[in-house]
Amino acid sequence: QVQLVESGGDLVQAGGSLRLSCAASGSISSINYMGWYRQPLGKQREFVAFITNGGSTNYAGSVKGRFTITRDNAKNTVSLQMNSLKPEDTAVYYCNARRFRGMSSTDYWGQGTPVTVSS
């Protein structure tokens, strides 16, 4: 099992910045990817960014160039630096950890941290 705890969500004005953090504990050595998803109110959860054990990253088109995901393997944390925030970035942000085993995968989720961007 893997436990994830997010922090850093807040209310911020458009154009501002925010940094989210996620602390992982448990069987973290088995984790291949760590990332962030978000869920706007009344909408489906959507992918934001992920980072692999090797440091490769991938971003959703809507955040590319504004958000940066980093991972500290020594501290078992993953962070999301969000710059130039827009009202449409308003959502609950969830930390995700994914473990691959053969052709299957297992996802672990944090409890979410709310981000509100005011116009």
C-alpha positions as CSV (number, residue, x, y, z in Angstrom):
1,Q,0.0,0.0,0.0
2,V,1.0,3.6,-0.6
3,Q,-0.3,6.6,1.3
4,L,-0.3,10.1,-0.3
5,V,-0.9,13.3,1.5
6,E,-1.2,16.6,-0.4
7,S,-0.7,20.1,0.8
8,G,-0.5,23.6,-0.5
9,G,-3.9,24.3,-2.0
10,D,-5.1,27.8,-1.5
11,L,-7.0,30.8,-2.9
12,V,-4.9,32.8,-5.3
13,Q,-5.5,35.6,-7.8
14,A,-5.2,35.1,-11.5
15,G,-1.6,35.4,-12.6
16,G,-0.3,34.3,-9.3
17,S,1.6,31.2,-8.3
18,L,1.1,28.2,-6.0
19,R,3.2,25.2,-5.1
20,L,1.5,21.9,-4.3
21,S,3.3,19.1,-2.5
22,C,2.6,15.4,-2.0
23,A,4.3,13.2,0.6
24,A,4.4,9.5,-0.1
25,S,4.8,6.7,2.4
26,G,4.4,3.0,2.5
27,S,5.5,0.7,-0.3
28,I,7.0,3.5,-2.4
29,S,9.8,1.6,-3.9
30,S,7.3,-0.1,-6.1
31,I,6.0,3.1,-7.6
32,N,6.9,3.9,-11.2
33,Y,5.1,7.2,-11.9
34,M,3.9,10.0,-9.6
35,G,1.7,12.8,-10.8
36,W,-1.1,15.2,-10.4
37,Y,-4.7,15.1,-11.6
38,R,-7.4,17.7,-10.9
39,Q,-11.2,17.7,-10.8
40,P,-13.1,21.0,-11.3
41,L,-16.4,21.2,-9.6
42,G,-19.0,19.2,-11.5
43,K,-16.5,17.8,-14.0
44,Q,-14.5,14.7,-14.4
45,R,-11.0,14.2,-13.0
46,E,-8.4,15.1,-15.6
47,F,-4.7,14.5,-16.0
48,V,-2.3,17.4,-15.2
49,A,1.3,16.0,-15.1
50,F,3.4,13.0,-14.2
51,I,7.0,12.3,-13.6
52,T,8.7,8.9,-13.9
53,N,11.3,7.4,-11.6
54,G,13.9,8.5,-14.2
55,G,12.7,12.0,-14.2
56,S,10.9,12.1,-17.5
57,T,7.8,14.4,-17.4
58,N,4.6,14.8,-19.3
59,Y,2.0,17.6,-19.1
60,A,-1.5,18.3,-20.2
61,G,-1.6,20.8,-23.0
62,S,-3.5,23.2,-20.9
63,V,-0.8,23.6,-18.3
64,K,2.4,23.1,-20.4
65,G,4.7,26.0,-19.9
66,R,3.0,27.1,-16.8
67,F,3.3,24.1,-14.4
68,T,6.4,22.2,-13.4
69,I,6.4,18.8,-11.7
70,T,9.4,17.7,-9.7
71,R,10.2,14.7,-7.6
72,D,12.5,14.3,-4.6
73,N,13.2,10.6,-4.3
74,A,15.2,11.0,-1.1
75,K,12.3,12.7,0.6
76,N,9.6,10.7,-1.2
77,T,7.8,13.9,-2.3
78,V,6.4,15.2,-5.6
79,S,5.7,18.8,-6.1
80,L,3.8,20.9,-8.6
81,Q,4.8,24.5,-9.2
82,M,2.0,26.3,-10.8
83,N,2.6,29.7,-12.3
84,S,0.5,32.2,-14.3
85,L,-2.6,30.6,-12.8
86,K,-5.9,31.1,-14.5
87,P,-9.5,30.9,-13.2
88,E,-9.9,27.7,-15.2
89,D,-7.2,26.1,-13.1
90,T,-9.6,26.1,-10.2
91,A,-10.1,22.5,-9.0
92,V,-9.4,20.0,-6.4
93,Y,-5.9,18.7,-7.1
94,Y,-5.1,15.0,-6.4
95,C,-1.7,13.4,-6.1
96,N,-1.4,10.1,-7.9
97,A,1.1,7.2,-7.7
98,R,1.1,4.4,-10.2
99,R,2.6,1.0,-10.0
100,F,3.1,-1.2,-13.1
101,R,3.3,-4.9,-12.9
102,G,3.4,-6.6,-16.3
103,M,0.4,-5.5,-18.2
104,S,-1.5,-4.2,-15.2
105,S,-1.2,-1.1,-13.1
106,T,-2.4,0.1,-9.7
107,D,-3.3,3.7,-8.8
108,Y,-3.1,5.3,-5.4
109,W,-4.7,8.6,-4.6
110,G,-4.4,11.3,-2.0
111,Q,-7.4,13.0,-0.5
112,G,-7.0,16.1,-2.6
113,T,-6.2,19.7,-2.0
114,P,-8.4,22.6,-3.3
115,V,-7.0,25.3,-5.5
116,T,-9.2,28.4,-6.3
117,V,-8.0,31.0,-8.7
118,S,-10.0,34.3,-8.6
119,S,-10.3,36.6,-11.6
